[in-house]
């Protein structure tokens, strides 16, 4: 009988999980260290890394010899002898330079593991995050405003992290913390009520006729107009402030319009998410209004625990470790002097809900790096309150900004913020031109679909192949290229392999089966090592919250396949055994690329 835990997961151990060879080499070097080193040093990191000079290199002899006062080459020789004698998957070990261990593996060991990966339902990757509940806060657009280029990074990084952690077995809670509450809605609703002729609903004729942007574009323009009136007209400002009070008090007319605005905005957001292939849904949305009923309770609990202080009528939290100009403590504003709440109160309520309601063990906030100090204070305050314990990790997965092709802040010609929809339109237009030039025979419908898939993949890969902490330049021409480190290159590699496999299906007896008894060509061996590294790349993403680790791995895999395909004939001029083995390499590469691209949210097409 199959057994399940409290979350409905099977507790039966999977027999088709494959330990990465890098981990096996590390374990073998560690075993050699236990024999050659004192007990207090034997548990050190074996420092095993991929190498250009061998399959793997271990540098531990250098670091340990210095501490022991021994010759590093002599110590490396001792470790080598143990490896050769006790690690059957090791073909050879050489001591090089001042004491490096260059380790090569047998072809048979590599092929045996690849054979399991080929037939395993998850490519042999263990569910290493099965004990985690990851609550991921990302995207977070503002209601009544169009999504712009600044939302792209958080949305795509958060989506990729959610996909990877989910694949690795974590229970993932996606949180889209939209801005749907506050003073801005008072001024917008007041303006709408005073100008009933204004068109902003998706069913309004003017909105339908305008097309681009729909209702949320109209609302964005109305907000700008209302904001100008708010700043220029004291009487309108006063009426708007009364409207905020009416909204907070549940006034029926005000709440009805607010709900319409939220609904129109959510529809627009979902259209963008669906176009991007992002997995956020309406059910993942929990705006500021959702947490509003709990804010008094949050402040009261902080006060009861002596965490907040009075400062000129406001409730604030000070931190000795966080100081500003002139070495003065920086306050975290929880409640304003007028009784309103600072956004820190909402974020504290959100954090508490993530732990208490969702059972989060890892809270991940994918937010602009300029909010780093805020999250530092947020986590410190939550730990003081006891909402974050040692069993819960809270991380600000900070991201940099997107610049234009010239490296300067990305703006329209008029100096405004670039709409995300316009950005995607530009990418699709560029991709269409590139694809049409490469394959002039495509009909218009097929060309449009390929351009759509390629452009979204190009935008996503450009984003996710960059470390999230770094700024990067949005250069459409480079993104949609079939050459270099681009999403289009990876998609095209997948289509090439799919084409090979379609041709193979027409050849009698051309199955894809690894043959462990065969000796491999260098390009085959290198491709096999790359394929074996898929799980390690995913672990790196989970540990560092850096999707570029996976993006870089997939590019290296695609390059390894290209080298293999150029030097190793697959269908012609080879024996049936070699053909079956090389087709297995093709199929496992295709499956790994497809799975890896899916985890980045990128479609892997069979034709392009």
C-alpha positions in Angstrom: 0.0 0.0 0.0 1.2 3.5 -0.9 1.5 5.8 2.1 1.0 9.6 2.2 1.9 12.3 4.6 -0.3 15.1 5.9 0.1 17.1 2.7 -1.0 14.3 0.5 2.5 13.5 -0.7 3.7 9.9 -1.1 6.1 8.8 1.5 7.3 5.9 -0.7 10.9 6.4 -1.7 11.3 6.9 -5.5 13.6 4.3 -6.9 14.3 6.3 -10.1 16.0 9.2 -8.4 19.6 9.7 -9.6 22.3 11.2 -7.4 24.4 13.6 -9.5 27.9 12.3 -10.3 29.3 15.6 -8.8 27.8 14.6 -5.5 29.1 11.0 -5.8 32.6 12.3 -6.5 32.3 14.7 -3.5 31.3 11.8 -1.3 34.2 9.6 -2.6 36.7 12.4 -1.9 35.1 12.9 1.6 35.6 9.2 2.3 39.2 9.5 1.2 39.6 12.5 3.6 38.3 10.4 6.5 41.1 8.0 6.0 43.9 10.6 5.4 43.0 13.4 7.7 42.5 13.9 11.5 38.8 13.6 12.5 38.4 17.3 13.1 39.3 18.1 9.5 37.8 15.1 7.7 34.3 16.8 7.4 35.6 19.8 5.5 34.2 20.6 2.1 36.0 18.4 -0.5 36.0 21.4 -2.9 34.9 19.4 -5.9 34.1 21.4 -9.1 33.8 20.8 -12.8 37.1 21.3 -14.6 38.4 22.1 -18.0 41.2 19.7 -17.4 39.2 16.7 -16.3 35.6 15.8 -15.5 36.0 17.1 -12.0 38.7 18.7 -9.9 39.1 18.6 -6.1 41.2 21.3 -4.4 40.9 20.1 -0.8 44.5 18.9 -0.6 45.8 22.5 -1.0 43.6 23.9 1.8 44.2 20.9 4.2 48.0 20.6 3.6 48.5 24.1 4.7 46.7 23.5 8.0 48.5 20.2 8.6 51.9 21.5 7.6 52.2 18.8 4.9 53.2 18.8 1.3 50.0 19.3 -0.7 51.1 17.0 -3.6 51.9 14.3 -1.1 48.5 14.6 0.5 46.8 14.7 -2.9 48.6 11.5 -3.8 47.2 9.8 -0.7 43.7 10.9 -1.6 44.2 9.8 -5.2 45.2 6.3 -4.1 42.1 5.9 -2.0 39.9 7.1 -4.7 41.3 4.7 -7.3 41.0 1.8 -4.9 37.4 2.5 -3.6 35.5 4.5 -6.2 34.5 2.1 -9.0 33.0 4.9 -11.1 36.3 6.7 -11.3 38.4 6.0 -14.4 41.5 7.9 -13.4 42.9 10.5 -10.9 45.9 12.6 -11.6 47.7 15.0 -9.2 48.4 18.2 -11.1 50.0 21.6 -10.3 50.6 22.3 -6.6 48.1 19.6 -5.5 44.9 19.5 -7.5 43.1 16.2 -8.0 41.9 15.8 -11.6 39.2 13.2 -11.7 37.8 11.4 -14.8 34.8 9.1 -14.6 34.2 5.9 -16.6 31.9 6.0 -19.6 29.9 3.1 -18.2 29.1 4.9 -14.9 27.9 7.9 -16.9 25.8 5.9 -19.3 24.2 3.9 -16.5 23.0 7.0 -14.7 21.8 8.6 -18.0 19.8 5.5 -18.8 17.9 5.9 -15.5 17.4 9.6 -16.2 16.0 8.9 -19.6 13.2 6.7 -18.3 12.6 8.5 -14.9 9.4 10.7 -14.8 11.3 13.6 -13.4 14.6 13.0 -15.2 15.8 11.4 -12.0 15.8 14.7 -10.0 15.0 14.2 -6.3 12.2 16.2 -4.6 14.8 17.9 -2.3 12.4 20.6 -1.2 9.6 18.3 -0.1 9.6 19.6 3.5 9.4 23.2 2.6 6.3 25.5 2.3 7.5 28.4 0.2 5.4 31.6 0.2 6.6 33.7 -2.7 5.5 37.4 -3.0 6.0 38.7 -6.5 4.7 41.0 -9.3 2.5 43.3 -7.1 1.1 45.8 -9.7 -1.0 48.7 -8.6 -4.8 48.7 -9.2 -5.9 51.3 -11.8 -2.5 51.6 -13.2 -1.0 49.8 -16.3 1.8 47.3 -15.7 5.1 48.8 -16.9 8.6 47.7 -17.5 9.4 47.9 -13.8 7.0 45.0 -13.1 8.8 42.6 -15.5 11.6 41.5 -13.2 9.7 40.7 -10.1 7.0 38.9 -12.2 9.3 36.7 -14.2 11.8 36.0 -11.4 9.0 35.1 -9.0 7.3 32.9 -11.5 10.6 31.0 -12.2 11.3 30.5 -8.5 7.8 29.2 -7.9 8.1 26.7 -10.8 11.5 25.4 -9.7 10.6 25.1 -6.0 7.4 23.4 -6.9 9.2 20.9 -9.2 11.6 20.2 -6.3 8.7 19.2 -4.1 7.9 22.3 -2.1 4.4 23.4 -1.5 4.4 26.7 -3.1 2.0 29.6 -2.2 2.1 32.3 -4.8 1.2 35.8 -3.4 0.4 38.7 -5.7 0.3 41.6 -3.3 -1.5 44.2 -5.4 -1.9 47.9 -4.4 -5.6 48.3 -4.1 -6.1 50.5 -1.0 -5.2 54.0 0.1 -5.5 57.8 -0.6 -5.2 57.4 -4.4 -8.5 55.6 -4.5 -10.2 58.4 -2.7 -9.1 60.9 -5.4 -9.9 58.6 -8.3 -13.3 57.6 -7.1 -14.2 61.2 -6.3 -13.1 62.3 -9.8 -15.2 59.5 -11.4 -18.3 60.5 -9.4 -17.9 64.2 -10.3 -17.3 63.3 -14.0 -19.9 60.6 -14.9 -19.2 61.2 -18.6 -15.7 59.7 -18.1 -15.2 56.4 -20.0 -13.2 53.8 -18.1 -15.2 50.6 -18.0 -14.2 47.9 -20.5 -17.8 48.0 -22.0 -17.7 51.7 -22.6 -17.7 52.6 -26.3 -14.7 54.9 -26.1 -12.7 52.3 -24.2 -13.6 49.6 -26.8 -12.7 52.0 -29.6 -9.3 52.9 -28.1 -8.4 49.2 -27.9 -4.8 49.4 -26.6 -4.7 49.1 -22.8 -8.5 48.9 -22.4 -10.1 49.9 -19.1 -6.9 50.0 -17.0 -5.3 52.4 -19.5 -8.3 54.7 -19.2 -8.2 54.4 -15.4 -4.5 55.2 -15.5 -5.2 58.4 -17.4 -8.1 59.3 -15.1 -5.9 58.8 -12.1 -3.3 61.2 -13.5 -6.0 63.8 -14.1 -7.4 63.3 -10.6 -3.9 63.6 -9.1 -3.3 66.9 -10.9 -6.7 68.2 -9.5 -5.8 66.9 -6.0 -2.5 68.8 -6.0 -4.0 72.0 -7.5 -7.5 72.3 -6.0 -7.7 72.3 -2.1 -11.5 71.8 -2.3 -11.1 68.7 -4.5 -8.4 67.5 -2.2 -10.7 67.8 0.8 -13.5 66.0 -1.0 -11.1 63.2 -2.0 -9.9 62.8 1.6 -13.5 62.5 2.7 -14.0 59.9 0.0 -11.1 57.8 1.5 -12.9 57.9 4.8 -16.1 56.8 3.1 -14.2 53.9 1.4 -12.7 52.8 4.7 -16.1 53.1 6.4 -17.8 50.8 3.8 -20.0 53.4 2.1 -22.0 51.4 -0.5 -21.6 53.8 -3.4 -17.9 54.2 -2.9 -17.2 50.5 -2.3 -19.2 49.6 -5.4 -17.0 51.8 -7.7 -13.9 50.6 -5.9 -14.8 47.0 -6.6 -15.4 47.8 -10.3 -12.0 49.4 -10.5 -10.3 46.4 -8.9 -12.1 44.0 -11.2 -11.2 45.9 -14.3 -7.6 46.0 -13.2 -7.4 42.3 -12.3 -8.7 41.5 -15.8 -6.0 43.6 -17.3 -3.3 42.0 -15.1 -4.5 38.5 -16.0 -4.3 39.3 -19.7 -0.6 40.3 -19.2 0.1 37.2 -17.1 -1.5 34.9 -19.8 0.5 36.6 -22.5 3.7 36.1 -20.6 2.8 32.5 -19.6 3.0 33.4 -15.9 1.2 31.1 -13.6 -0.4 33.8 -11.3 -4.2 33.6 -11.1 -6.9 35.7 -9.5 -6.8 33.2 -6.6 -3.2 34.2 -5.9 -4.1 37.9 -5.5 -4.3 39.3 -1.9 -4.2 43.0 -2.0 -3.6 45.5 0.7 -7.4 45.6 1.3 -7.3 41.9 2.2 -5.1 42.6 5.2 -6.7 45.9 6.3 -9.0 44.3 8.9 -6.0 42.9 10.8 -3.9 46.1 11.0 -5.3 47.3 14.4 -4.6 43.8 15.8 -1.0 43.9 14.4 -0.3 47.3 16.0 -1.9 46.3 19.3 0.2 43.1 19.5 3.4 45.0 18.8 2.5 47.6 21.5 1.6 44.9 24.0 5.1 43.4 23.4 6.8 46.7 23.8 8.1 46.8 20.3 6.5 50.0 19.0 7.3 53.5 20.4 5.4 56.8 20.3 7.1 59.4 18.1 5.3 62.7 17.6 2.0 61.0 17.8 3.0 58.1 15.4 3.7 54.5 16.3 7.2 53.5 15.1 9.8 50.8 15.6 13.5 51.7 16.0 16.5 49.4 15.4 19.9 50.0 16.9 21.5 48.3 13.9 19.8 50.5 11.3 20.9 54.1 11.2 20.6 57.0 8.8 22.4 60.3 8.4 24.2 61.6 11.4 24.0 58.1 12.9 20.4 58.6 13.9 18.1 55.5 14.1 15.8 55.0 11.1 12.2 54.6 12.2 9.8 52.0 10.8 6.4 53.8 10.6 3.6 51.4 11.6 0.8 53.9 12.4 0.7 57.5 11.3 -0.1 60.4 13.7 -3.5 60.8 12.0 -4.4 57.2 12.8 -3.8 55.8 9.4 -1.4 52.9 8.8 2.0 52.9 7.2 2.6 50.2 4.6 4.9 48.5 7.1 1.8 47.5 9.1 0.3 45.9 6.0 3.6 44.0 5.3 3.8 42.8 8.9 0.2 41.6 8.7 1.1 39.8 5.4 4.1 38.1 6.9 2.2 37.0 10.0 -0.5 35.6 7.7 2.1 33.7 5.6 3.4 31.9 8.7 0.2 31.4 10.7 -2.3 30.7 7.8 -0.1 29.2 5.1 2.4 27.5 7.3 5.3 29.1 5.5 8.8 27.8 6.3 10.4 30.0 3.7 9.1 33.5 2.9 10.5 34.9 -0.3 9.9 38.5 -1.4 10.9 39.2 -5.0 11.0 43.0 -4.8 13.3 45.8 -6.1 16.6 46.1 -4.4 15.8 49.7 -3.4 13.5 48.2 -0.8 16.3 46.4 1.0 16.3 48.5 4.1 12.5 48.1 4.4 12.7 44.4 4.4 15.6 44.4 6.8 13.5 46.3 9.2 10.4 44.1 8.5 12.2 40.9 9.3 13.8 42.3 12.4 10.4 43.5 13.7 8.8 40.2 12.9 11.5 38.3 14.8 11.1 40.6 17.8 7.3 39.9 17.7 7.9 36.1 17.5 6.2 35.8 14.1 9.5 34.7 12.5 11.1 31.9 14.4 14.3 29.9 13.8 12.3 27.4 11.8 11.2 30.1 9.3 13.5 31.7 6.8 12.6 35.1 5.4 14.5 36.4 2.3 14.4 39.5 0.3 15.2 38.2 -3.2 16.2 41.7 -4.4 16.3 42.5 -8.1 18.0 45.3 -10.0 16.4 47.5 -12.7 16.0 47.3 -16.5 17.7 49.9 -18.6 17.3 50.7 -22.3 19.7 49.4 -24.9 22.0 52.4 -24.2 22.3 51.4 -20.6 20.3 54.4 -19.4 17.0 54.3 -17.5 14.3 52.8 -19.7 11.9 55.6 -20.7 9.7 56.5 -23.6 10.7 59.3 -26.0 8.5 61.6 -24.0 10.3 60.6 -20.8 7.5 58.5 -19.4 7.4 54.9 -18.1 7.4 52.2 -20.8 4.2 50.2 -20.8 4.9 46.4 -20.5 2.4 45.7 -23.3 4.4 48.0 -25.6 7.6 46.3 -24.7 6.1 42.9 -25.6 4.7 44.2 -28.8 8.2 45.5 -29.8 9.7 42.1 -29.0 7.1 40.2 -31.1 7.6 42.5 -34.1 11.3 42.0 -34.0 11.0 38.2 -33.6 8.6 38.1 -36.5 11.1 39.8 -38.8 13.9 37.5 -37.7 11.9 34.3 -38.1 10.5 35.4 -41.5 14.0 36.0 -42.7 15.2 32.6 -41.5 12.2 30.7 -43.0 10.5 32.7 -45.8 8.2 29.8 -46.6 6.1 30.1 -43.4 2.5 31.0 -43.8 1.2 34.1 -42.0 -0.6 32.2 -39.3 2.4 29.9 -38.5 4.7 32.9 -38.6 2.6 34.8 -36.1 2.5 32.0 -33.7 6.2 31.2 -33.9 7.0 35.0 -33.4 4.7 35.0 -30.3 6.4 32.0 -28.8 9.9 33.2 -29.7 9.4 36.8 -28.5 8.1 35.8 -25.1 10.9 33.2 -24.7 13.4 35.9 -25.7 12.1 38.4 -23.2 12.0 35.8 -20.4 15.4 34.4 -21.1 17.1 37.8 -21.3 15.6 38.5 -17.9 16.3 35.2 -16.3 19.8 34.7 -17.6 20.9 37.8 -15.7 21.6 37.6 -12.0 18.6 39.1 -10.3 20.8 41.6 -8.4 22.3 43.1 -11.5 20.8 45.8 -13.7 20.6 44.9 -17.4 19.8 46.5 -20.7 16.7 45.5 -22.6 18.0 45.1 -26.2 15.3 43.6 -28.4 17.6 43.0 -31.4 20.0 41.0 -29.3 17.2 39.1 -27.5 15.6 37.7 -30.6 18.8 36.5 -32.3 19.2 32.8 -33.2 22.9 33.1 -32.1 24.5 33.5 -28.8 23.0 33.2 -25.3 19.4 33.8 -26.1 16.1 32.1 -25.5 15.6 31.8 -29.3 18.8 29.8 -29.5 17.7 27.4 -26.9 14.2 27.0 -28.5 15.8 26.5 -31.9 18.2 23.8 -30.4 15.1 22.0 -29.1 13.4 22.1 -32.5 16.6 20.7 -34.1 16.6 17.8 -31.8 12.8 17.2 -32.3 13.5 17.2 -36.1 16.3 14.6 -35.6 13.9 12.4 -33.6 11.1 12.7 -36.2 13.5 11.5 -38.9 14.7 8.7 -36.7 11.1 7.5 -36.2 11.0 6.8 -40.0 14.1 4.5 -39.7 13.3 0.9 -38.8 14.7 -0.2 -35.5 16.1 3.3 -34.6 15.2 3.3 -30.9 16.7 5.6 -28.3 18.5 3.4 -25.7 21.7 4.0 -23.9 24.3 1.3 -24.4 26.5 1.2 -21.2 29.1 -1.1 -22.8 30.1 1.4 -25.5 33.1 3.6 -25.3 32.2 7.3 -25.8 33.6 10.0 -28.0 34.8 13.0 -26.0 31.8 15.1 -27.2 29.5 12.4 -26.0 31.1 12.1 -22.6 31.0 15.9 -22.3 27.3 16.0 -23.2 26.6 13.2 -20.7 28.3 15.2 -17.9 26.2 18.2 -18.8 23.0 16.2 -18.7 23.9 14.8 -15.4 24.2 18.3 -14.0 20.5 19.2 -14.4 19.5 18.4 -10.8 22.5 20.3 -9.4 21.5 23.4 -11.4 18.0 23.3 -9.9 19.5 22.9 -6.4 21.6 26.0 -7.0 18.4 27.9 -7.9 16.7 26.7 -4.8 19.6 27.6 -2.6 20.5 31.0 -4.0 17.1 32.0 -5.4 18.9 32.9 -8.7 17.1 31.6 -11.8 20.1 32.6 -13.9 21.8 29.4 -12.6 19.3 27.3 -14.5 19.4 29.7 -17.6 23.1 29.4 -17.8 23.1 25.7 -17.4 20.6 25.3 -20.3 22.8 27.4 -22.5 25.9 25.3 -21.6 23.8 22.1 -22.3 22.7 23.5 -25.7 26.3 24.3 -26.6 27.4 20.8 -25.5 24.7 19.3 -27.8 25.8 21.4 -30.7 29.4 20.2 -30.3 28.1 16.6 -30.0 25.9 16.8 -33.1 28.7 18.4 -35.2 31.2 15.7 -34.4 29.1 12.5 -33.8 26.8 11.3 -36.7 23.5 10.1 -35.3 21.5 8.4 -38.1 23.9 7.5 -40.8 27.3 5.8 -41.1 27.1 4.2 -37.6 26.3 0.8 -36.1 22.8 0.2 -34.7 24.2 0.2 -31.2 25.9 3.6 -31.6 22.8 5.0 -33.3 20.6 3.9 -30.4 23.1 5.4 -27.9 23.3 8.7 -29.8 19.5 8.9 -30.2 19.2 8.4 -26.5 21.6 11.4 -26.0 19.3 13.4 -28.3 16.1 12.4 -26.5 17.5 13.1 -23.0 18.9 16.4 -24.2 15.5 17.3 -25.7 13.7 16.3 -22.5 16.1 18.2 -20.3 15.9 21.3 -22.4 12.1 21.1 -22.5 11.8 20.6 -18.7 14.4 23.3 -18.0 12.7 25.8 -20.3 9.3 25.0 -18.7 10.8 25.8 -15.3 11.8 29.2 -16.7 8.3 29.6 -18.1 9.5 29.3 -21.7 7.8 27.2 -24.4 9.9 24.6 -26.0 8.5 24.3 -29.6 8.9 21.3 -31.8 9.0 23.4 -35.0 10.4 26.9 -35.5 
